[in-house]
Amino acid sequence: MDHLKTALKRLDAAVALRVEADRSVDALREDYAELETDRARLAARLDEAEARARRLREANHDVAVRLVTVMERVRRLAPSNTEDGL
């Protein structure tokens, strides 16, 4: 009878350990799912940021080209400094 009681105690302990392990696995699965959701959200935000950075680089280039064009026109229209004796 003592052997049976000991075996039942061990079985109960094993079942408790198994239940706790299952809970841990479930918690890890939930954490993994949350991480995957966060990763997807961050990847989308990164894509948006990269697209915005690309548009800003293009706009910056366009502005630089326009500024150079305007500066060249101003230089052609402005009187030469050497004519003023400077």
Secondary structure as GFF3:
##gff-version 3
##sequence-region A 1 86
A	DSSP	alpha_helix	2	77	.	.	.	ID=ss1
###
